[in-house]
C-alpha cells in the first residue's frame, strides 16, 4: 500500500476508522430496524426534515445537506412516500420539496429515544469527555474538507 501514498501508521488509522464506521453503522441499523422499521437512510431523512422550518426542504438542499447523490435521494424519497413518511410538493420555479408528514413525525418521535440510547451506548459511553471533543473536532475537519472538495455542479 506504500506506493499508493499511505504509510503503515496512516493505513492502520484508515482501516480501523473505516471498520469502526461499518460495524457501528450496522449495529445502529439493526437497532433502528428492530425498534421502528426504519433504515439509517430513513432516519437521516426524517431528522433532516424535522430540523427544517415547517418540516419542509427543497429536495436539492436536502440532498446537499445529506451528502447524497440525486438518484439515491430520489429512490429514498420514493420509498418513503410510498410508506407515508414524507411527501413531495411542487414549489415556485419548478422547485421540488420534500415534506415530513404527520406519520413521519410520529415515527421519528417514537424511534428517537431508542436510537439516542443506542448511539450513547455504542459510541459515546466508551469515550472520555476529551475523546468526545476530539471525535467532534476530527469529524468536523474531515467534513469541512469534503465539502470544500465537493463538485459545485454535483
Legacy VTK file of the C-alpha trace (Angstrom):
# vtk DataFile Version 3.0
C-alpha trace
ASCII
DATASET POLYDATA
POINTS 154 float
0.000 0.000 0.000
3.041 2.257 0.463
3.209 3.011 -3.269
-0.317 4.422 -3.009
0.755 7.057 -0.537
-0.228 5.623 2.855
2.445 4.603 5.303
1.835 1.881 7.902
0.549 4.299 10.559
-1.817 6.042 8.112
-3.045 2.737 6.723
-3.766 1.432 10.228
-5.652 4.635 11.108
-7.689 4.475 7.902
-8.548 0.784 8.176
-9.614 0.948 11.814
-11.626 4.128 11.169
-13.336 2.511 8.176
-14.068 -0.747 10.015
-15.417 1.157 13.041
-17.821 3.063 10.772
-19.027 -0.111 9.087
-19.598 -2.010 12.339
-21.197 0.990 14.068
-23.472 1.723 11.109
-24.586 -1.918 11.033
-25.328 -2.023 14.742
-27.272 1.252 14.629
-29.198 -0.022 11.600
-30.110 -3.237 13.456
-31.492 -1.296 16.408
-33.463 1.127 14.222
-34.880 -1.652 12.071
-35.883 -3.820 15.045
-37.389 -0.980 17.082
-39.090 1.096 14.400
-38.741 -0.490 10.958
-36.563 2.427 9.853
-33.267 2.234 7.994
-30.377 4.600 8.717
-31.285 6.377 5.471
-34.936 6.740 6.539
-33.865 8.134 9.886
-31.405 10.568 8.302
-34.094 11.989 6.003
-36.665 12.235 8.800
-34.226 14.060 11.092
-33.155 16.471 8.340
-36.772 17.309 7.514
-37.771 17.625 11.181
-34.973 20.192 11.594
-36.134 22.190 8.547
-38.641 25.033 9.007
-42.145 23.602 8.727
-40.698 20.126 8.141
-40.171 21.119 4.509
-36.998 21.424 2.453
-36.069 21.694 -1.212
-35.029 18.279 -2.464
-31.831 19.770 -3.875
-30.882 21.217 -0.467
-31.836 18.019 1.337
-29.519 16.027 -0.904
-26.703 18.502 -0.432
-27.155 18.512 3.355
-27.149 14.709 3.495
-24.247 14.459 1.045
-26.252 12.160 -1.219
-26.365 11.896 -4.971
-29.557 12.922 -6.733
-30.525 9.373 -7.731
-30.019 7.980 -4.224
-32.213 10.684 -2.727
-34.870 10.225 -5.428
-35.149 6.486 -4.724
-35.113 7.008 -0.962
-37.868 9.631 -1.117
-39.935 7.400 -3.422
-39.801 4.560 -0.882
-40.604 6.907 1.988
-43.516 8.481 0.083
-44.966 5.021 -0.509
-44.835 4.412 3.247
-46.445 7.779 4.024
-43.433 9.153 5.911
-42.821 12.064 3.538
-44.484 13.631 0.533
-43.226 15.642 -2.395
-44.622 19.067 -3.206
-44.059 21.338 -6.160
-42.864 24.829 -5.352
-42.247 28.038 -7.221
-39.911 27.986 -10.226
-40.221 24.215 -10.632
-38.643 23.608 -7.228
-39.469 20.253 -5.660
-39.847 19.972 -1.892
-39.725 17.020 0.485
-42.198 17.409 3.332
-42.358 15.485 6.579
-45.842 14.016 7.061
-47.543 13.737 10.459
-46.982 9.962 10.246
-43.286 10.534 9.532
-43.025 12.889 12.503
-44.722 10.298 14.758
-42.415 7.500 13.590
-39.385 9.717 14.209
-40.673 10.742 17.646
-41.093 7.064 18.580
-37.723 5.987 17.142
-35.569 8.829 18.513
-35.275 7.781 22.192
-34.156 4.226 21.396
-31.824 5.452 18.683
-30.238 8.023 21.000
-29.844 5.397 23.703
-28.087 3.021 21.300
-25.816 5.770 19.958
-24.923 6.708 23.531
-24.227 3.065 24.468
-22.162 2.227 21.383
-20.352 5.454 20.518
-20.418 7.871 23.460
-20.107 5.886 26.697
-16.848 4.135 25.681
-15.180 7.561 25.255
-13.841 10.099 27.719
-15.050 13.698 27.535
-11.771 14.634 25.835
-12.165 11.838 23.264
-15.723 13.015 22.503
-14.363 16.518 21.864
-11.599 15.084 19.676
-14.088 12.957 17.752
-16.200 16.045 17.046
-13.125 18.066 16.022
-11.783 15.346 13.730
-15.192 14.747 12.155
-15.690 18.474 11.567
-12.260 18.809 9.962
-12.900 15.909 7.587
-16.431 17.082 6.741
-15.232 20.626 6.057
-12.541 19.248 3.749
-15.038 17.009 1.946
-17.479 19.894 1.475
-14.710 22.164 0.146
-13.667 19.416 -2.273
-17.243 18.737 -3.452
-18.103 19.352 -7.105
-20.196 22.562 -7.084
-22.169 21.234 -10.058
-22.857 17.827 -8.435
LINES 1 155
154 0 1 2 3 4 5 6 7 8 9 10 11 12 13 14 15 16 17 18 19 20 21 22 23 24 25 26 27 28 29 30 31 32 33 34 35 36 37 38 39 40 41 42 43 44 45 46 47 48 49 50 51 52 53 54 55 56 57 58 59 60 61 62 63 64 65 66 67 68 69 70 71 72 73 74 75 76 77 78 79 80 81 82 83 84 85 86 87 88 89 90 91 92 93 94 95 96 97 98 99 100 101 102 103 104 105 106 107 108 109 110 111 112 113 114 115 116 117 118 119 120 121 122 123 124 125 126 127 128 129 130 131 132 133 134 135 136 137 138 139 140 141 142 143 144 145 146 147 148 149 150 151 152 153
